[in-house]
Amino acid sequence: SAVISQKPSRDICQRGTSLTIQCQVDSQVTMMFWYRQQPGQSLTLIATANQGSEATYESGFVIDKFPISRPNLTFSTLTVSNMSPEDSSIYLCSVRYSTNEKLFFGSGTQLSVL
Amino acid sequence: DAKTTQPPSMDCAEGRAANLPCNHSTISGNEYVYWYRQIHSQGPQYIIHGLKNNETNEMASLIITEDRKSSTLILPHATLRDTAVYYCIVRFFYNQGGKLIFGQGTELSVKP
């Protein structure tokens, strides 16, 4: 199984600020994804993080609000920009290995915006 | 990817089998059925997947009906640690890099 490290594990932020979440995997992966889970809700896919190119965003999510980087095959960041209380959620990184059809998930980042 | 329908919640007695149903009536021939679960405050965990035949691994069994319009995840001897939200997901095996679209899932409560 994958070892996925997400940092920070939780944070409390002020309205209008930005937070960058890091996702580090123990070995090279083909695909990396970012999900959001609002309180009491299921997971919603934000975007696919593409190595060396712009991320592919799902409907309802835009790059200005959720810029994503993926500089190599083991690391990605998600930034939540100009935060509001509605951004309070758990943000999860997930990965897929090229030879394995399973998705593995990190333990998530619990974000609270005041 | 086809849409799935699951009951919002279920209870199960500890030590008994937990049978979690999933309807996917619009499934196509190339779509697989995946099951994940999410224990409170953790990221989702893969359980099992299948196409047509029934599947079994160390965690669970997956029973898919002959017409493939529904399936059942079976936890043979549920324990308190199996209390979680269980997600049934249908997707093409090679769709768009393997992303998963989650529905609302079934919240399973295993009781002593």
gemmi code that builds the backbone of each chain (N, CA, C; Angstrom):
import gemmi

chains = {
    "A": [
        ("SER", (0.821, -1.188, 0.000), (0.000, 0.000, 0.000), (0.863, 1.249, 0.000)),
        ("ALA", (0.247, 2.380, -0.342), (0.973, 3.628, -0.443), (1.144, 4.297, 0.911)),
        ("VAL", (2.245, 5.035, 1.041), (2.442, 5.889, 2.211), (2.283, 7.315, 1.723)),
        ("ILE", (1.213, 7.953, 2.153), (0.879, 9.308, 1.717), (0.908, 10.226, 2.920)),
        ("SER", (1.722, 11.248, 2.834), (1.859, 12.199, 3.929), (1.235, 13.523, 3.512)),
        ("GLN", (0.276, 13.973, 4.290), (-0.374, 15.251, 4.031), (-0.034, 16.213, 5.157)),
        ("LYS", (0.325, 17.446, 4.767), (0.623, 18.446, 5.765), (-0.017, 19.777, 5.409)),
        ("PRO", (-0.556, 20.530, 6.337), (-0.716, 20.155, 7.740), (-1.887, 19.187, 7.910)),
        ("SER", (-1.969, 18.562, 9.064), (-3.095, 17.666, 9.331), (-4.351, 18.467, 9.674)),
        ("ARG", (-4.157, 19.643, 10.240), (-5.267, 20.534, 10.527), (-4.758, 21.958, 10.666)),
        ("ASP", (-5.640, 22.904, 10.427), (-5.268, 24.306, 10.586), (-6.523, 25.135, 10.792)),
        ("ILE", (-6.339, 26.223, 11.492), (-7.402, 27.215, 11.679), (-6.910, 28.504, 11.055)),
        ("CYS", (-7.665, 29.040, 10.124), (-7.208, 30.182, 9.348), (-8.224, 31.320, 9.410)),
        ("GLN", (-7.720, 32.490, 9.125), (-8.565, 33.676, 9.107), (-9.139, 33.889, 7.708)),
        ("ARG", (-10.315, 34.441, 7.676), (-10.961, 34.786, 6.409), (-10.043, 35.664, 5.566)),
        ("GLY", (-9.989, 35.396, 4.273), (-9.206, 36.204, 3.347), (-7.779, 35.753, 3.145)),
        ("THR", (-7.325, 34.828, 3.968), (-5.954, 34.320, 3.825), (-5.947, 33.078, 2.932)),
        ("SER", (-4.762, 32.556, 2.680), (-4.602, 31.360, 1.843), (-3.827, 30.299, 2.605)),
        ("LEU", (-4.087, 29.051, 2.286), (-3.390, 27.924, 2.901), (-2.943, 26.966, 1.816)),
        ("THR", (-1.695, 26.533, 1.910), (-1.183, 25.534, 0.978), (-1.034, 24.193, 1.684)),
        ("ILE", (-1.623, 23.174, 1.100), (-1.592, 21.816, 1.630), (-0.644, 20.987, 0.776)),
        ("GLN", (0.209, 20.231, 1.426), (1.192, 19.428, 0.719), (0.825, 17.950, 0.776)),
        ("CYS", (1.117, 17.256, -0.301), (0.896, 15.813, -0.388), (2.171, 15.166, -0.914)),
        ("GLN", (2.768, 14.307, -0.104), (4.012, 13.629, -0.462), (3.776, 12.131, -0.456)),
        ("VAL", (4.173, 11.460, -1.530), (3.985, 10.009, -1.655), (5.349, 9.329, -1.594)),
        ("ASP", (5.362, 8.099, -1.078), (6.638, 7.418, -0.862), (7.269, 6.880, -2.136)),
        ("SER", (6.523, 6.802, -3.222), (7.076, 6.352, -4.490), (6.304, 7.004, -5.641)),
        ("GLN", (6.847, 6.894, -6.836), (6.252, 7.577, -7.987), (4.862, 7.047, -8.301)),
        ("VAL", (3.962, 7.953, -8.607), (2.591, 7.593, -8.950), (2.220, 8.225, -10.285)),
        ("THR", (1.262, 7.581, -10.949), (0.808, 8.110, -12.230), (-0.133, 9.283, -12.032)),
        ("MET", (-1.110, 9.113, -11.169), (-2.163, 10.116, -11.024), (-2.257, 10.573, -9.581)),
        ("MET", (-2.522, 11.862, -9.421), (-2.787, 12.414, -8.110), (-4.048, 13.248, -8.211)),
        ("PHE", (-4.886, 13.158, -7.171), (-6.171, 13.854, -7.154), (-6.337, 14.585, -5.832)),
        ("TRP", (-7.132, 15.646, -5.888), (-7.505, 16.361, -4.671), (-9.026, 16.345, -4.507)),
        ("TYR", (-9.448, 15.992, -3.286), (-10.868, 15.937, -2.954), (-11.163, 16.889, -1.812)),
        ("ARG", (-12.419, 17.291, -1.725), (-12.909, 18.067, -0.590), (-14.071, 17.312, 0.050)),
        ("GLN", (-14.113, 17.353, 1.369), (-15.225, 16.735, 2.085), (-15.770, 17.742, 3.080)),
        ("GLN", (-16.887, 18.328, 2.755), (-17.515, 19.283, 3.645), (-18.166, 18.554, 4.812)),
        ("PRO", (-18.395, 19.246, 5.916), (-18.912, 18.585, 7.127), (-20.177, 17.777, 6.854)),
        ("GLY", (-20.124, 16.500, 7.234), (-21.279, 15.623, 7.089), (-21.597, 15.189, 5.669)),
        ("GLN", (-20.713, 15.505, 4.737), (-20.967, 15.202, 3.327), (-20.000, 14.151, 2.790)),
        ("SER", (-20.284, 13.718, 1.574), (-19.403, 12.786, 0.884), (-18.217, 13.552, 0.279)),
        ("LEU", (-17.354, 12.821, -0.401), (-16.181, 13.433, -1.018), (-16.560, 14.018, -2.386)),
        ("THR", (-16.003, 15.194, -2.679), (-16.171, 15.834, -3.976), (-14.807, 16.035, -4.610)),
        ("LEU", (-14.669, 15.589, -5.847), (-13.398, 15.731, -6.544), (-13.194, 17.180, -6.958)),
        ("ILE", (-12.038, 17.748, -6.570), (-11.700, 19.117, -6.968), (-10.996, 19.098, -8.317)),
        ("ALA", (-9.927, 18.311, -8.409), (-9.136, 18.336, -9.635), (-8.178, 17.164, -9.684)),
        ("THR", (-7.707, 16.911, -10.878), (-6.621, 15.972, -11.121), (-5.342, 16.779, -11.269)),
        ("ALA", (-4.339, 16.431, -10.481), (-3.057, 17.135, -10.536), (-2.183, 16.484, -11.594)),
        ("ASN", (-1.850, 17.202, -12.639), (-1.072, 16.670, -13.749), (0.392, 17.070, -13.595)),
        ("GLN", (1.268, 16.114, -13.760), (2.686, 16.391, -13.610), (3.195, 17.210, -14.778)),
        ("GLY", (3.746, 18.367, -14.488), (4.344, 19.218, -15.507), (3.364, 20.033, -16.318)),
        ("SER", (2.096, 20.012, -15.970), (1.118, 20.816, -16.710), (-0.003, 21.251, -15.770)),
        ("GLU", (-0.898, 22.069, -16.288), (-1.982, 22.593, -15.461), (-2.926, 21.478, -15.020)),
        ("ALA", (-3.455, 21.637, -13.822), (-4.395, 20.649, -13.296), (-5.700, 20.674, -14.083)),
        ("THR", (-6.414, 19.566, -14.034), (-7.722, 19.451, -14.681), (-8.794, 19.574, -13.617)),
        ("TYR", (-9.589, 20.632, -13.679), (-10.558, 20.929, -12.637), (-11.942, 20.386, -12.987)),
        ("GLU", (-12.635, 19.954, -11.928), (-14.015, 19.501, -12.083), (-14.942, 20.717, -12.107)),
        ("SER", (-16.142, 20.460, -12.559), (-17.130, 21.530, -12.631), (-17.345, 22.146, -11.247)),
        ("GLY", (-17.321, 23.460, -11.204), (-17.534, 24.159, -9.944), (-16.262, 24.562, -9.225)),
        ("PHE", (-15.133, 24.135, -9.730), (-13.838, 24.461, -9.118), (-12.967, 25.161, -10.157)),
        ("VAL", (-12.282, 26.230, -9.723), (-11.467, 27.017, -10.642), (-10.063, 27.203, -10.106)),
        ("ILE", (-9.155, 27.415, -11.033), (-7.746, 27.504, -10.694), (-7.438, 28.686, -9.792)),
        ("ASP", (-8.123, 29.796, -9.957), (-7.840, 30.974, -9.137), (-8.126, 30.713, -7.668)),
        ("LYS", (-9.113, 29.902, -7.401), (-9.502, 29.606, -6.024), (-8.683, 28.428, -5.453)),
        ("PHE", (-8.396, 27.438, -6.282), (-7.692, 26.227, -5.850), (-6.489, 25.938, -6.762)),
        ("PRO", (-5.483, 26.796, -6.752), (-4.303, 26.495, -7.566), (-3.606, 25.229, -7.082)),
        ("ILE", (-3.179, 24.427, -8.047), (-2.556, 23.130, -7.760), (-1.226, 23.066, -8.488)),
        ("SER", (-0.240, 22.525, -7.802), (1.035, 22.268, -8.454), (1.374, 20.795, -8.326)),
        ("ARG", (2.115, 20.307, -9.303), (2.646, 18.938, -9.231), (3.987, 18.941, -9.968)),
        ("PRO", (5.040, 19.279, -9.255), (6.345, 19.420, -9.917), (7.002, 18.103, -10.287)),
        ("ASN", (6.620, 17.017, -9.631), (7.215, 15.712, -9.941), (6.206, 14.603, -9.665)),
        ("LEU", (6.657, 13.357, -9.730), (5.740, 12.219, -9.628), (5.443, 11.782, -8.202)),
        ("THR", (5.962, 12.507, -7.219), (5.719, 12.111, -5.833), (5.163, 13.243, -4.972)),
        ("PHE", (4.929, 14.402, -5.537), (4.586, 15.558, -4.703), (3.560, 16.449, -5.408)),
        ("SER", (2.627, 16.977, -4.610), (1.651, 17.928, -5.129), (1.227, 18.866, -4.006)),
        ("THR", (0.803, 20.052, -4.379), (0.225, 20.993, -3.417), (-1.111, 21.503, -3.913)),
        ("LEU", (-1.977, 21.761, -2.955), (-3.265, 22.405, -3.211), (-3.310, 23.658, -2.351)),
        ("THR", (-3.599, 24.788, -2.953), (-3.761, 26.030, -2.210), (-5.230, 26.415, -2.198)),
        ("VAL", (-5.722, 26.726, -1.028), (-7.076, 27.260, -0.898), (-6.918, 28.765, -0.723)),
        ("SER", (-7.353, 29.536, -1.701), (-7.066, 30.968, -1.739), (-8.234, 31.797, -1.226)),
        ("ASN", (-7.885, 32.952, -0.672), (-8.903, 33.925, -0.234), (-10.043, 33.203, 0.492)),
        ("MET", (-9.681, 32.548, 1.570), (-10.610, 31.648, 2.242), (-11.790, 32.354, 2.895)),
        ("SER", (-12.907, 31.655, 2.903), (-14.107, 32.075, 3.611), (-14.561, 30.913, 4.482)),
        ("PRO", (-15.469, 31.150, 5.425), (-15.934, 30.044, 6.272), (-16.500, 28.862, 5.478)),
        ("GLU", (-17.009, 29.114, 4.274), (-17.557, 28.029, 3.437), (-16.471, 27.059, 2.961)),
        ("ASP", (-15.223, 27.463, 3.072), (-14.111, 26.576, 2.689), (-13.720, 25.629, 3.806)),
        ("SER", (-14.357, 25.744, 4.949), (-14.067, 24.827, 6.051), (-14.466, 23.406, 5.650)),
        ("SER", (-13.488, 22.546, 5.547), (-13.699, 21.186, 5.037), (-12.478, 20.343, 5.378)),
        ("ILE", (-12.580, 19.067, 5.038), (-11.403, 18.208, 5.006), (-10.955, 18.123, 3.550)),
        ("TYR", (-9.677, 18.324, 3.320), (-9.112, 18.225, 1.975), (-8.219, 16.984, 1.917)),
        ("LEU", (-8.463, 16.148, 0.920), (-7.788, 14.851, 0.840), (-7.039, 14.718, -0.477)),
        ("CYS", (-5.842, 14.201, -0.364), (-5.026, 13.852, -1.512), (-5.197, 12.361, -1.775)),
        ("SER", (-5.291, 11.984, -3.048), (-5.335, 10.563, -3.373), (-4.436, 10.292, -4.572)),
        ("VAL", (-3.965, 9.051, -4.666), (-3.001, 8.708, -5.707), (-3.353, 7.373, -6.339)),
        ("ARG", (-2.898, 7.213, -7.567), (-3.059, 5.940, -8.268), (-1.720, 5.578, -8.893)),
        ("TYR", (-1.275, 4.359, -8.637), (-0.034, 3.877, -9.225), (-0.282, 3.381, -10.643)),
        ("SER", (0.706, 3.458, -11.438), (0.540, 3.093, -12.835), (0.174, 1.629, -13.006)),
        ("THR", (0.585, 0.791, -12.073), (0.330, -0.629, -12.249), (-0.750, -1.149, -11.322)),
        ("ASN", (-1.461, -0.262, -10.674), (-2.455, -0.679, -9.692), (-3.704, 0.171, -9.854)),
        ("GLU", (-4.838, -0.461, -10.008), (-6.047, 0.302, -10.278), (-6.670, 0.918, -9.036)),
        ("LYS", (-6.149, 0.606, -7.851), (-6.723, 1.152, -6.637), (-6.340, 2.612, -6.473)),
        ("LEU", (-7.198, 3.347, -5.775), (-6.850, 4.680, -5.313), (-6.510, 4.607, -3.833)),
        ("PHE", (-5.424, 5.274, -3.462), (-5.052, 5.369, -2.067), (-5.239, 6.815, -1.618)),
        ("PHE", (-5.650, 6.988, -0.368), (-5.945, 8.311, 0.145), (-5.035, 8.659, 1.320)),
        ("GLY", (-4.702, 9.941, 1.393), (-4.044, 10.450, 2.581), (-5.052, 10.597, 3.699)),
        ("SER", (-4.566, 10.975, 4.863), (-5.445, 11.084, 6.030), (-6.186, 12.414, 6.072)),
        ("GLY", (-5.839, 13.324, 5.174), (-6.616, 14.547, 5.053), (-6.087, 15.713, 5.860)),
        ("THR", (-6.533, 16.906, 5.467), (-6.231, 18.155, 6.169), (-7.551, 18.777, 6.613)),
        ("GLN", (-7.706, 18.893, 7.907), (-8.917, 19.497, 8.471), (-8.726, 21.010, 8.521)),
        ("LEU", (-9.490, 21.741, 7.717), (-9.362, 23.193, 7.631), (-10.592, 23.854, 8.226)),
        ("SER", (-10.346, 24.779, 9.137), (-11.418, 25.599, 9.697), (-11.100, 27.053, 9.396)),
        ("VAL", (-12.069, 27.777, 8.835), (-11.881, 29.180, 8.490), (-12.804, 30.031, 9.363)),
        ("LEU", (-12.200, 30.981, 10.070), (-12.976, 31.818, 10.984), (-13.340, 33.149, 10.358)),
    ],
    "B": [
        ("ASP", (-19.720, 7.844, -15.968), (-19.827, 6.701, -15.082), (-21.251, 6.581, -14.535)),
        ("ALA", (-21.693, 5.324, -14.359), (-23.062, 5.081, -13.915), (-23.266, 5.578, -12.488)),
        ("LYS", (-24.518, 5.927, -12.184), (-24.861, 6.394, -10.859), (-25.222, 5.205, -9.982)),
        ("THR", (-24.954, 5.319, -8.686), (-25.293, 4.258, -7.741), (-26.265, 4.773, -6.705)),
        ("THR", (-27.061, 3.856, -6.148), (-28.002, 4.168, -5.083), (-27.760, 3.221, -3.927)),
        ("GLN", (-27.560, 3.806, -2.731), (-27.326, 3.020, -1.523), (-28.244, 3.522, -0.406)),
        ("PRO", (-28.618, 2.628, 0.508), (-29.381, 3.096, 1.671), (-28.501, 4.008, 2.504)),
        ("PRO", (-29.053, 5.065, 3.095), (-28.222, 6.002, 3.846), (-27.604, 5.414, 5.099)),
        ("SER", (-28.271, 4.447, 5.728), (-27.727, 3.890, 6.957), (-28.201, 2.453, 7.159)),
        ("MET", (-27.402, 1.705, 7.908), (-27.731, 0.323, 8.274), (-27.112, 0.008, 9.612)),
        ("ASP", (-27.726, -0.908, 10.341), (-27.170, -1.425, 11.575), (-26.841, -2.904, 11.401)),
        ("CYS", (-25.869, -3.361, 12.174), (-25.494, -4.764, 12.143), (-24.994, -5.147, 13.530)),
        ("ALA", (-25.342, -6.353, 13.972), (-24.853, -6.843, 15.254), (-23.433, -7.378, 15.103)),
        ("GLU", (-22.626, -7.092, 16.089), (-21.242, -7.573, 16.073), (-21.199, -9.089, 15.924)),
        ("GLY", (-20.318, -9.578, 15.031), (-20.179, -11.005, 14.797), (-21.081, -11.547, 13.700)),
        ("ARG", (-22.085, -10.774, 13.326), (-22.976, -11.194, 12.242), (-22.452, -10.661, 10.918)),
        ("ALA", (-23.007, -11.207, 9.844), (-22.637, -10.724, 8.523), (-23.346, -9.403, 8.240)),
        ("ALA", (-22.598, -8.479, 7.659), (-23.185, -7.213, 7.205), (-23.320, -7.281, 5.690)),
        ("ASN", (-24.533, -7.068, 5.212), (-24.808, -7.119, 3.778), (-25.221, -5.727, 3.304)),
        ("LEU", (-24.368, -5.085, 2.534), (-24.622, -3.723, 2.094), (-25.005, -3.719, 0.612)),
        ("PRO", (-26.227, -3.296, 0.304), (-26.686, -3.321, -1.090), (-26.311, -2.064, -1.853)),
        ("CYS", (-26.260, -2.219, -3.175), (-26.000, -1.084, -4.051), (-26.720, -1.330, -5.378)),
        ("ASN", (-27.482, -0.352, -5.809), (-28.142, -0.422, -7.113), (-27.388, 0.408, -8.126)),
        ("HIS", (-27.151, -0.158, -9.292), (-26.480, 0.553, -10.382), (-27.118, 0.100, -11.688)),
        ("SER", (-28.366, 0.451, -11.843), (-29.185, -0.067, -12.947), (-28.728, 0.417, -14.318)),
        ("THR", (-27.966, 1.518, -14.377), (-27.531, 2.034, -15.682), (-26.095, 1.624, -16.017)),
        ("ILE", (-25.586, 0.652, -15.308), (-24.201, 0.228, -15.520), (-24.025, -0.315, -16.938)),
        ("SER", (-22.869, -0.022, -17.533), (-22.590, -0.543, -18.868), (-21.606, -1.699, -18.767)),
        ("GLY", (-21.413, -2.368, -19.902), (-20.626, -3.583, -19.889), (-19.179, -3.422, -19.493)),
        ("ASN", (-18.632, -2.229, -19.656), (-17.219, -1.998, -19.360), (-16.977, -1.343, -18.008)),
        ("GLU", (-18.013, -1.204, -17.236), (-17.876, -0.531, -15.942), (-17.716, -1.529, -14.804)),
        ("TYR", (-16.775, -1.216, -13.927), (-16.513, -2.024, -12.750), (-17.269, -1.447, -11.548)),
        ("VAL", (-17.500, -2.309, -10.578), (-18.074, -1.899, -9.303), (-16.966, -1.896, -8.259)),
        ("TYR", (-16.785, -0.744, -7.621), (-15.771, -0.589, -6.568), (-16.455, -0.316, -5.234)),
        ("TRP", (-15.824, -0.792, -4.183), (-16.271, -0.463, -2.837), (-15.103, 0.115, -2.048)),
        ("TYR", (-15.388, 1.242, -1.398), (-14.451, 1.869, -0.470), (-15.192, 2.112, 0.838)),
        ("ARG", (-14.437, 2.283, 1.893), (-15.058, 2.686, 3.144), (-14.243, 3.800, 3.788)),
        ("GLN", (-14.920, 4.586, 4.606), (-14.267, 5.688, 5.288), (-14.634, 5.616, 6.760)),
        ("ILE", (-13.632, 5.274, 7.534), (-13.789, 5.279, 8.978), (-13.613, 6.718, 9.446)),
        ("HIS", (-14.345, 7.084, 10.460), (-14.375, 8.471, 10.914), (-12.981, 9.072, 11.043)),
        ("SER", (-12.822, 10.252, 10.446), (-11.588, 11.037, 10.539), (-10.416, 10.430, 9.783)),
        ("GLN", (-10.700, 9.493, 8.889), (-9.638, 8.919, 8.071), (-9.968, 9.075, 6.586)),
        ("GLY", (-8.963, 8.891, 5.735), (-9.207, 8.876, 4.305), (-9.863, 7.564, 3.899)),
        ("PRO", (-10.582, 7.553, 2.781), (-11.227, 6.318, 2.319), (-10.215, 5.192, 2.089)),
        ("GLN", (-10.702, 3.980, 2.278), (-9.876, 2.779, 2.140), (-10.510, 1.850, 1.116)),
        ("TYR", (-9.709, 1.367, 0.181), (-10.201, 0.415, -0.815), (-10.596, -0.895, -0.147)),
        ("ILE", (-11.724, -1.472, -0.590), (-12.137, -2.771, -0.063), (-12.029, -3.844, -1.139)),
        ("ILE", (-12.724, -3.653, -2.249), (-12.826, -4.696, -3.252), (-13.417, -4.113, -4.528)),
        ("HIS", (-13.220, -4.784, -5.657), (-13.894, -4.381, -6.885), (-14.143, -5.611, -7.759)),
        ("GLY", (-15.090, -5.481, -8.712), (-15.394, -6.591, -9.596), (-16.102, -6.116, -10.848)),
        ("LEU", (-16.141, -6.994, -11.852), (-16.803, -6.681, -13.113), (-18.076, -7.515, -13.283)),
        ("LYS", (-17.923, -8.814, -13.296), (-19.078, -9.699, -13.501), (-19.151, -10.773, -12.433)),
        ("ASN", (-17.993, -11.372, -12.173), (-17.981, -12.499, -11.244), (-17.938, -12.024, -9.802)),
        ("ASN", (-18.374, -12.897, -8.926), (-18.260, -12.599, -7.507), (-16.792, -12.603, -7.117)),
        ("GLU", (-16.443, -11.731, -6.185), (-15.067, -11.596, -5.753), (-14.992, -11.702, -4.233)),
        ("THR", (-13.862, -12.214, -3.774), (-13.625, -12.321, -2.328), (-12.171, -11.995, -2.048)),
        ("ASN", (-11.955, -11.241, -0.991), (-10.591, -11.036, -0.501), (-10.612, -11.115, 1.017)),
        ("GLU", (-9.520, -10.703, 1.625), (-9.408, -10.871, 3.068), (-10.346, -9.941, 3.839)),
        ("MET", (-10.870, -8.939, 3.177), (-11.742, -7.991, 3.867), (-13.219, -8.322, 3.679)),
        ("ALA", (-13.601, -8.721, 2.460), (-15.024, -8.811, 2.149), (-15.267, -9.667, 0.922)),
        ("SER", (-16.569, -9.870, 0.650), (-17.009, -10.513, -0.591), (-17.908, -9.552, -1.346)),
        ("LEU", (-17.829, -9.633, -2.666), (-18.661, -8.811, -3.523), (-19.495, -9.733, -4.393)),
        ("ILE", (-20.809, -9.587, -4.273), (-21.739, -10.384, -5.061), (-22.412, -9.465, -6.076)),
        ("ILE", (-22.245, -9.751, -7.357), (-22.839, -8.950, -8.431), (-23.914, -9.793, -9.098)),
        ("THR", (-25.103, -9.232, -9.255), (-26.195, -9.976, -9.882), (-25.868, -10.260, -11.349)),
        ("GLU", (-26.561, -11.234, -11.894), (-26.262, -11.662, -13.259), (-26.483, -10.537, -14.268)),
        ("ASP", (-27.495, -9.711, -14.048), (-27.738, -8.591, -14.963), (-26.863, -7.378, -14.636)),
        ("ARG", (-26.084, -7.477, -13.574), (-25.117, -6.464, -13.140), (-25.777, -5.153, -12.715)),
        ("LYS", (-27.053, -5.162, -12.476), (-27.730, -3.938, -12.094), (-27.685, -3.679, -10.594)),
        ("SER", (-27.207, -4.613, -9.844), (-27.047, -4.387, -8.418), (-25.940, -5.286, -7.881)),
        ("SER", (-25.478, -4.946, -6.689), (-24.423, -5.734, -6.049), (-24.583, -5.636, -4.541)),
        ("THR", (-23.911, -6.548, -3.844), (-23.936, -6.567, -2.388), (-22.521, -6.767, -1.868)),
        ("LEU", (-22.128, -5.930, -0.959), (-20.867, -6.108, -0.247), (-21.164, -6.857, 1.036)),
        ("ILE", (-20.410, -7.908, 1.275), (-20.626, -8.719, 2.472), (-19.390, -8.682, 3.355)),
        ("LEU", (-19.588, -8.230, 4.577), (-18.567, -8.345, 5.618), (-18.970, -9.551, 6.453)),
        ("PRO", (-18.258, -10.664, 6.363), (-18.771, -11.925, 6.910), (-18.955, -11.949, 8.431)),
        ("HIS", (-18.081, -11.294, 9.149), (-18.178, -11.276, 10.614), (-17.858, -9.853, 11.087)),
        ("ALA", (-18.876, -9.024, 11.082), (-18.649, -7.603, 11.361), (-18.128, -7.394, 12.786)),
        ("THR", (-17.193, -6.468, 12.914), (-16.684, -6.069, 14.219), (-16.966, -4.584, 14.412)),
        ("LEU", (-16.750, -4.110, 15.629), (-16.989, -2.696, 15.914), (-16.115, -1.811, 15.037)),
        ("ARG", (-14.936, -2.310, 14.665), (-14.023, -1.535, 13.818), (-14.522, -1.378, 12.397)),
        ("ASP", (-15.560, -2.131, 12.031), (-16.128, -1.995, 10.685), (-17.152, -0.873, 10.610)),
        ("THR", (-17.424, -0.214, 11.712), (-18.318, 0.941, 11.686), (-17.678, 2.026, 10.827)),
        ("ALA", (-18.389, 2.410, 9.749), (-17.811, 3.330, 8.766), (-18.884, 3.695, 7.747)),
        ("VAL", (-18.534, 4.615, 6.857), (-19.373, 4.900, 5.688), (-18.824, 4.099, 4.520)),
        ("TYR", (-19.698, 3.340, 3.870), (-19.299, 2.473, 2.762), (-19.809, 3.052, 1.449)),
        ("TYR", (-18.893, 3.203, 0.508), (-19.215, 3.804, -0.780), (-19.138, 2.764, -1.891)),
        ("CYS", (-20.193, 2.695, -2.671), (-20.245, 1.870, -3.871), (-20.057, 2.795, -5.067)),
        ("ILE", (-19.085, 2.515, -5.911), (-18.757, 3.392, -7.033), (-18.637, 2.565, -8.295)),
        ("VAL", (-19.182, 3.077, -9.373), (-19.114, 2.402, -10.663), (-18.298, 3.259, -11.612)),
        ("ARG", (-17.330, 2.685, -12.269), (-16.556, 3.469, -13.229), (-15.920, 2.565, -14.276)),
        ("PHE", (-15.606, 3.179, -15.405), (-14.816, 2.479, -16.407), (-13.424, 2.240, -15.849)),
        ("PHE", (-12.870, 1.092, -16.139), (-11.587, 0.721, -15.558), (-10.499, 1.722, -15.882)),
        ("TYR", (-10.487, 2.224, -17.108), (-9.431, 3.140, -17.509), (-9.948, 4.560, -17.706)),
        ("ASN", (-10.992, 4.920, -16.984), (-11.557, 6.239, -17.210), (-10.653, 7.338, -16.702)),
        ("GLN", (-10.394, 8.266, -17.526), (-9.801, 9.545, -17.163), (-8.771, 9.447, -16.032)),
        ("GLY", (-7.895, 8.497, -16.131), (-6.831, 8.391, -15.161), (-7.210, 7.732, -13.857)),
        ("GLY", (-8.399, 7.240, -13.731), (-8.755, 6.499, -12.540), (-9.426, 7.305, -11.461)),
        ("LYS", (-9.920, 8.484, -11.773), (-10.593, 9.262, -10.727), (-11.888, 8.567, -10.313)),
        ("LEU", (-12.281, 8.762, -9.086), (-13.504, 8.187, -8.545), (-14.476, 9.295, -8.166)),
        ("ILE", (-15.739, 9.087, -8.514), (-16.792, 10.013, -8.134), (-17.610, 9.340, -7.034)),
        ("PHE", (-17.630, 9.933, -5.859), (-18.283, 9.344, -4.701), (-19.737, 9.786, -4.614)),
        ("GLY", (-20.615, 8.831, -4.262), (-21.985, 9.147, -3.904), (-22.074, 9.381, -2.406)),
        ("GLN", (-23.273, 9.226, -1.867), (-23.482, 9.528, -0.443), (-23.114, 8.378, 0.480)),
        ("GLY", (-23.097, 7.150, -0.059), (-22.678, 6.018, 0.743), (-23.691, 5.545, 1.763)),
        ("THR", (-23.344, 4.435, 2.429), (-24.150, 3.860, 3.517), (-23.359, 3.942, 4.805)),
        ("GLU", (-23.961, 4.531, 5.823), (-23.314, 4.579, 7.123), (-23.666, 3.309, 7.892)),
        ("LEU", (-22.689, 2.442, 8.069), (-22.892, 1.181, 8.764), (-22.492, 1.330, 10.228)),
        ("SER", (-23.412, 0.982, 11.109), (-23.124, 0.984, 12.543), (-23.141, -0.456, 13.028)),
        ("VAL", (-22.010, -0.925, 13.525), (-21.919, -2.261, 14.095), (-22.088, -2.124, 15.603)),
        ("LYS", (-23.060, -2.821, 16.146), (-23.415, -2.661, 17.556), (-23.083, -3.926, 18.346)),
        ("PRO", (-22.654, -3.747, 19.592), (-22.294, -4.916, 20.429), (-23.491, -5.822, 20.663)),
    ],
}
model = gemmi.Model(1)
for chain_id, residues in chains.items():
    chain = gemmi.Chain(chain_id)
    for i, (resn, *xyz) in enumerate(residues, 1):
        res = gemmi.Residue()
        res.name, res.seqid = resn, gemmi.SeqId(i, " ")
        for name, pos in zip(("N", "CA", "C"), xyz):
            atom = gemmi.Atom()
            atom.name, atom.element = name, gemmi.Element(name[0])
            atom.pos, atom.b_iso = gemmi.Position(*pos), 0.0
            res.add_atom(atom)
        chain.add_residue(res)
    model.add_chain(chain)
structure = gemmi.Structure()
structure.add_model(model)
structure.setup_entities()
